[in-house]
C-alpha cells in the first residue's frame, strides 16, 4: 500500500491562481491532487493534516547558492556539500544548483567531480560555475589574481569535468574569448550567464544574440544604469530571452530596484536566488568563501581583507526569508513570488516537468507557511524535511 498524505484547509498557490480552503494529496513521492478535488476512492493508508490558516507553495528552486550551515560547495568535499544542501532544504529549497567560486582550474575541476556525483545521486540539480572567467573590474568577492579570460578551451575543460552536471556558467562576455565561449556553452546545453561584467549595452546585446539567457544577480557586479550609457542592465532587462536573478535580502537591492526589475522584465523572467555563502542559517562570525576570508556582521557578509576588502561577499539569505520579504516588504502578489522562487528557475533548468509547481504527477516538493509567512513545514519527494509540529494529523 502506498502511503497517502492529505493536506487540507490551506491557501494553495497553483499555476492557475490561488485556491482558498484547498487540498493537496501526496502518494509516495508524487502529487496526485492539488486544488479542491479529492482523489477517487481509497488509495492506501492516509494521514490527514488540517492546515487551515496556512499557505502551501511549491518547493523552492535555487539556481545560485555557494554555501550554508557553515559549509561550502567550494570545499571539494561531499560532506560539506551535503551540509549546505540540508541547510537550505530546511528553509524550503528542495532543488539546488551548487555554485562554485573563482579558483584554479584544476581545483574547480576537482570540485566539479565531487558535485557531479551528488548530481547523479539526485542531491543536486547540477553545477553553476561562477568565475574565473569574469572581469577584474567587477570581481566582487572573487580573488582577482585567479581571474582569467574565457578561453573556450578552458571553458570546455570545466564543462567536461562536470561530467554532464554543468548547468550554468557566469562569465564576462566583453573579455577575449567571451562571445565564443557563450556560443560553446549554448551548443553544449549549458546556460551562459552574463555577470561580474564591465560590458556595455552593445556588447551585452551581442552576448544575448550569441546565446546568453541569464543575468547573474542583476544590478550587482556590473556597471550602473545611466541615462546615456544604459550598460548591461538595460540590455538584460529588456530582452525577453533573459531570466534575471535577483537577491532579495534587503542588502543587495533597494525595494524600488526590485520593483523596477519586476515591472520591466515581468514576473515570468525573474528568478530569486540566495547567492548564499557558508553563513546562511548560522550566526555572525568569520567564514570563508572559496579562498577568501569573510566577516559576517548583522547578517551581512563582506570580504575581510586583501584588495577587495569590504566588498559584499554573497549573502546569508535563505529562500523562505526571500519569500516572506517579497510579500511583507515588497508587496508582491504571492503568485508572482512563487514564479520567481519555483516555476521560473525550474523552467530555466529544464526540470519543470518534475518540480516548480503544485500539479498532479510532479514531485511532492512543497513548503508550508503560517499566517505570518514564517516557515513551518517542508516536504521533499513526499517526505517531511520539516514537519508542521503544531498541527495534528489523523
Phi and psi in degrees as a GROMACS rama.xvg file:
@    title "Ramachandran Plot"
@    xaxis  label "Phi"
@    yaxis  label "Psi"
@TYPE xy
-84.391  130.174  UNK-2
-65.3678  134.098  UNK-3
-120.647  133.191  UNK-4
-121.128  129.062  UNK-5
-115.851  119.973  UNK-6
-107.046  119.96  UNK-7
-130.721  160.841  UNK-8
87.2012  -8.96837  UNK-9
-87.4203  164.904  UNK-10
-80.1873  122.304  UNK-11
-113.251  127.15  UNK-12
-96.3408  111.249  UNK-13
-110.477  165.402  UNK-14
-58.3881  -29.3784  UNK-15
-85.1447  -8.69436  UNK-16
139.135  -168.567  UNK-17
-99.217  131.333  UNK-18
-111.407  119.691  UNK-19
-83.5543  149.967  UNK-20
51.9761  47.7241  UNK-21
-92.0988  179.993  UNK-22
-137.721  140.924  UNK-23
-128.996  129.144  UNK-24
-119.778  131.954  UNK-25
-117.913  133.078  UNK-26
-125.975  119.357  UNK-27
62.0544  -122.59  UNK-28
-103.059  7.452  UNK-29
-115.944  152.836  UNK-30
-83.0628  130.768  UNK-31
-112.009  -9.75798  UNK-32
-160.781  137.508  UNK-33
-149.685  117.492  UNK-34
138.331  -118.029  UNK-35
-120.338  -19.1872  UNK-36
-78.6769  148.319  UNK-37
-98.5172  147.828  UNK-38
-64.8924  152.034  UNK-39
-77.9199  122.784  UNK-40
68.3375  172.367  UNK-41
-68.0821  130.066  UNK-42
-124.2  19.1419  UNK-43
126.776  175.023  UNK-44
-59.7589  134.871  UNK-45
-115.42  140.158  UNK-46
-116.8  128.019  UNK-47
-112.531  133.975  UNK-48
-123  127.319  UNK-49
-88.7338  111.6  UNK-50
-110.147  31.778  UNK-51
-55.3268  133.701  UNK-52
87.6232  0.802987  UNK-53
-111.716  170.344  UNK-54
-124.305  132.555  UNK-55
-111.165  127.594  UNK-56
-128.943  161.422  UNK-57
-66.45  154.395  UNK-58
-55.769  146.27  UNK-59
-81.1576  152.45  UNK-60
-122.439  111.949  UNK-61
-105.498  114.85  UNK-62
-94.7301  2.78223  UNK-63
-152.305  94.9897  UNK-64
-150.722  133.655  UNK-65
-101.845  -28.8018  UNK-66
-172.277  -178.496  UNK-67
169.153  157.512  UNK-68
66.0752  24.5991  UNK-69
82.5196  4.90365  UNK-70
-120.684  173.065  UNK-71
-147.22  145.556  UNK-72
-68.8759  -20.5712  UNK-73
-83.1542  -0.455843  UNK-74
-67.5984  -26.8834  UNK-75
83.1892  9.23465  UNK-76
-118.541  143.11  UNK-77
-65.6758  -33.0454  UNK-78
-60.4922  -47.9831  UNK-79
-69.0525  -37.0856  UNK-80
-60.8408  -43.4985  UNK-81
-67.3843  -34.7476  UNK-82
-61.5347  -43.6473  UNK-83
-61.7757  -46.6467  UNK-84
-59.4748  -47.2466  UNK-85
-66.3589  -36.2234  UNK-86
-60.7816  -47.3776  UNK-87
-75.1984  -28.7305  UNK-88
-61.1845  -39.7516  UNK-89
-66.0038  -13.2123  UNK-90
-109.665  16.9479  UNK-91
102.669  -7.0022  UNK-92
-84.7127  102.958  UNK-93
-95.1549  -11.2388  UNK-94
-131.889  123.637  UNK-95
-129.263  132.966  UNK-96
-104.128  127.471  UNK-97
-83.3422  124.511  UNK-98
-100.521  134.514  UNK-99
-94.36  176.053  UNK-100
-124.127  150.945  UNK-101
-45.6731  132.385  UNK-102
-160.206  -178.318  UNK-103
-61.6577  142.826  UNK-104
-57.5122  -40.7134  UNK-105
-65.997  -38.6706  UNK-106
-63.9605  -42.859  UNK-107
-63.9495  -37.2004  UNK-108
-64.2428  -38.9808  UNK-109
-66.6342  -40.6947  UNK-110
-61.4125  -42.3454  UNK-111
-61.5007  -35.5553  UNK-112
-61.8053  -41.891  UNK-113
-67.8474  -46.7897  UNK-114
-68.816  -29.9089  UNK-115
-67.7467  -34.8301  UNK-116
-63.985  -41.246  UNK-117
-67.076  -30.4736  UNK-118
-68.146  -43.7074  UNK-119
-61.8679  -32.2559  UNK-120
-79.5602  -10.5665  UNK-121
92.1286  4.35205  UNK-122
-78.4667  -28.2141  UNK-123
-123.207  158.671  UNK-124
-99.3841  6.85838  UNK-125
136.084  -170.551  UNK-126
-122.983  138.905  UNK-127
-116.836  117.627  UNK-128
-89.9045  111.377  UNK-129
-104.709  101.443  UNK-130
87.5967  166.204  UNK-131
-91.8409  10.5489  UNK-132
-91.2636  55.3488  UNK-133
-128.77  168.668  UNK-134
-77.4563  134.547  UNK-135
-67.0774  -20.4962  UNK-136
-79.1142  -16.7086  UNK-137
-134.825  40.0227  UNK-138
-77.9119  -20.0322  UNK-139
57.77  -120.942  UNK-140
-93.9235  23.8985  UNK-141
-103.687  139.968  UNK-142
-68.9215  116.945  UNK-143
-58.167  -39.4361  UNK-144
-71.2034  -10.5056  UNK-145
-96.6536  -3.56795  UNK-146
-73.3288  153.911  UNK-147
-153.496  159.97  UNK-148
-68.2571  151.017  UNK-149
-78.8834  71.7081  UNK-150
-64.3079  125.924  UNK-151
-54.1867  -31.9814  UNK-152
-65.322  -39.127  UNK-153
-70.4642  -39.4401  UNK-154
-60.7798  -44.8815  UNK-155
-62.6223  -35.8552  UNK-156
-59.8938  -43.9534  UNK-157
-69.7605  -41.0121  UNK-158
-60.6882  -43.6415  UNK-159
-68.1982  -34.0274  UNK-160
-63.6107  -26.4313  UNK-161
-79.222  -7.45988  UNK-162
50.2774  49.7158  UNK-163
88.1954  -2.72587  UNK-164
-96.1091  -6.01013  UNK-165
-68.0126  123.008  UNK-166
-110.465  -30.594  UNK-167
-155.751  150.015  UNK-168
-139.551  128.527  UNK-169
-92.6663  132.185  UNK-170
-148.929  164.984  UNK-171
-97.8162  108.548  UNK-172
-71.0503  -15.8264  UNK-173
-77.4293  -13.1411  UNK-174
-74.0085  156.769  UNK-175
-54.866  129.294  UNK-176
86.8187  -3.55762  UNK-177
-62.0854  -51.4623  UNK-178
-67.3992  -38.8962  UNK-179
-62.815  -36.5422  UNK-180
-70.2297  -37.3948  UNK-181
-59.3361  -45.1416  UNK-182
-62.9638  -41.9636  UNK-183
-59.3439  -47.1807  UNK-184
-62.0749  -45.5709  UNK-185
-60.2438  -41.6172  UNK-186
-67.7891  -28.9228  UNK-187
-85.7186  -2.17675  UNK-188
78.7076  21.259  UNK-189
-106.383  134.481  UNK-190
-66.5405  124.994  UNK-191
-94.2918  122.159  UNK-192
-114.772  134.797  UNK-193
-89.9828  121.417  UNK-194
-170.583  166.012  UNK-195
45.3259  54.0055  UNK-196
-125.081  149.415  UNK-197
-109.155  22.2638  UNK-198
-65.615  152.925  UNK-199
-97.5029  -176.181  UNK-200
-60.5476  -49.1555  UNK-201
-66.6314  -41.6344  UNK-202
-65.0265  -34.7647  UNK-203
-67.9221  -40.207  UNK-204
-59.9831  -40.1497  UNK-205
-62.5543  -39.7566  UNK-206
-64.1501  -39.9675  UNK-207
-64.892  -43.6651  UNK-208
-64.5714  -28.2194  UNK-209
-77.9774  -14.4378  UNK-210
130.912  1.08377  UNK-211
-67.0874  139.586  UNK-212
-131.764  0.764417  UNK-213
-135.482  144.354  UNK-214
-104.63  112.351  UNK-215
-70.149  124.671  UNK-216
26.0723  73.2048  UNK-217
-48.303  141.218  UNK-218
84.2927  -30.7214  UNK-219
-93.5798  136.493  UNK-220
62.0842  44.748  UNK-221
-159.97  161.011  UNK-222
-57.9728  146.436  UNK-223
-70.3045  160.424  UNK-224
-77.3053  116.069  UNK-225
-121.751  154.505  UNK-226
-70.8157  -27.0946  UNK-227
-109.58  -4.45115  UNK-228
-138.811  79.0199  UNK-229
-64.0431  -21.6946  UNK-230
62.4826  -163.473  UNK-231
-69.6775  -27.1595  UNK-232
-60.7183  -48.8076  UNK-233
-63.1491  -42.166  UNK-234
-62.8331  -40.0599  UNK-235
-75.4737  -35.8456  UNK-236
-69.6917  -36.3865  UNK-237
-84.6132  -15.9087  UNK-238
-92.459  124.589  UNK-239
-65.8555  -14.101  UNK-240
-82.5848  -8.68691  UNK-241
-103.438  131.151  UNK-242
-96.3126  129.538  UNK-243
-102.993  126.105  UNK-244
-80.194  139.577  UNK-245
-133.598  136.66  UNK-246
-101.693  102.491  UNK-247
-97.0742  69.8765  UNK-248
-113.543  1.44764  UNK-249
82.5863  -5.80296  UNK-250
-108.684  -46.9227  UNK-251
-73.7818  -31.3584  UNK-252
-137.511  135.38  UNK-253
-71.8811  146.174  UNK-254
-53.7907  -33.7647  UNK-255
-68.1341  -31.3128  UNK-256
-70.678  -38.6713  UNK-257
-60.7215  -44.1701  UNK-258
-62.4077  -40.611  UNK-259
-59.8274  -45.6519  UNK-260
-63.7056  -45.7402  UNK-261
-64.0721  -40.2908  UNK-262
-66.8969  -37.6667  UNK-263
-84.5611  -45.3097  UNK-264
-80.2885  -33.3356  UNK-265
88.5973  153.83  UNK-266
-63.7052  -21.664  UNK-267
-82.7521  -4.35671  UNK-268
-119.527  16.4898  UNK-269
-111.131  135.893  UNK-270
-125.133  113.979  UNK-271
-71.9521  134.913  UNK-272
-128.266  166.575  UNK-273
-94.7297  -38.1158  UNK-274
51.2227  33.1473  UNK-275
-74.3837  145.655  UNK-276
-109.018  -168.804  UNK-277
-59.4402  -21.269  UNK-278
-78.7997  -7.60426  UNK-279
-59.1  130.664  UNK-280
78.3896  7.45508  UNK-281
-123.991  179.241  UNK-282
-91.2268  173.112  UNK-283
-58.7679  155.803  UNK-284
155.741  -159.596  UNK-285
-106.558  134.803  UNK-286
-139.352  -177.737  UNK-287
-127.821  145.897  UNK-288
-125.06  100.962  UNK-289
60.0469  -129.099  UNK-290
-85.6426  -0.0158792  UNK-291
-95.4345  141.312  UNK-292
-87.1164  136.71  UNK-293
-127.485  134.604  UNK-294
-102.359  132.351  UNK-295
-113.675  119.117  UNK-296
-130.219  126.912  UNK-297
53.9722  35.6956  UNK-298
78.4805  2.56579  UNK-299
-105.57  126.612  UNK-300
-96.7186  130.69  UNK-301
-137.772  146.715  UNK-302
-59.7546  134.086  UNK-303
-82.6728  -33.759  UNK-304
-155.083  179.545  UNK-305
87.138  -173.341  UNK-306
-66.1667  -19.7502  UNK-307
-107.85  19.5416  UNK-308
-53.6081  134.648  UNK-309
93.9002  -15.0513  UNK-310
-68.2181  142.631  UNK-311
-61.2889  131.395  UNK-312
-113.122  74.6363  UNK-313
69.229  -152.305  UNK-314
-138.918  175.059  UNK-315
-112.632  21.3294  UNK-316
-74.4429  147.992  UNK-317
-121.804  155.396  UNK-318
-73.467  -20.3099  UNK-319
-66.3418  -34.8207  UNK-320
-68.7012  -40.5409  UNK-321
-62.0187  -38.8672  UNK-322
-61.4349  -51.1725  UNK-323
-63.0487  -43.0234  UNK-324
-63.745  -40.7094  UNK-325
-61.1035  -32.7147  UNK-326
-85.8736  -44.8285  UNK-327
-90.8311  -25.9033  UNK-328
-104.368  -48.5861  UNK-329
-84.3121  -18.9352  UNK-330
68.6972  29.5476  UNK-331
-80.2013  148.951  UNK-332
-62.8784  142.355  UNK-333
-61.3201  -32.356  UNK-334
-63.7241  -39.4277  UNK-335
-68.5634  -37.961  UNK-336
-64.6646  -42.0636  UNK-337
-65.4446  -37.6663  UNK-338
-59.2309  -45.1274  UNK-339
-69.6702  -27.9402  UNK-340
-95.3897  -20.2771  UNK-341
-134.084  -64.9625  UNK-342
-64.9441  -46.4793  UNK-343
-65.6645  -49.8863  UNK-344
-64.7457  -32.1108  UNK-345
-64.5707  -42.7761  UNK-346
-64.2881  -40.9422  UNK-347
-60.0694  -40.2336  UNK-348
-78.8477  -10.0467  UNK-349
79.3262  23.6306  UNK-350
-118.987  19.3491  UNK-351
-68.3982  -12.3403  UNK-352
-74.5589  -13.7726  UNK-353
-117.622  -34.5394  UNK-354
-138.968  172.43  UNK-355
103.666  -12.0042  UNK-356
-157.669  160.148  UNK-357
-92.845  95.5751  UNK-358
-142.793  144.672  UNK-359
-54.6364  137.315  UNK-360
95.0533  -16.6123  UNK-361
-86.2202  166.915  UNK-362
-58.209  141.916  UNK-363
-80.478  73.258  UNK-364
-111.417  117.777  UNK-365
-153.753  160.55  UNK-366
-129.215  138.702  UNK-367
-114.129  129.665  UNK-368
-119.125  148.069  UNK-369
-83.339  -173.208  UNK-370
-65.2891  -22.617  UNK-371
-92.4345  6.89421  UNK-372
64.0156  34.3956  UNK-373
-97.2119  137.283  UNK-374
-67.8628  131.307  UNK-375
-126.082  -10.0706  UNK-376
-157.726  143.791  UNK-377
-138.09  127.297  UNK-378
-119.324  135.359  UNK-379
-131.195  126.618  UNK-380
53.7541  36.606  UNK-381
82.4886  0.546849  UNK-382
-114.879  139.465  UNK-383
-74.4298  121.682  UNK-384
-84.1097  -43.6384  UNK-385
-127.406  117.279  UNK-386
-94.8017  135.44  UNK-387
-57.9365  101.953  UNK-388
-71.4904  -30.7072  UNK-389
-89.8767  4.92268  UNK-390
-113.85  128.828  UNK-391
-89.5452  141.983  UNK-392
-104.985  155.519  UNK-393
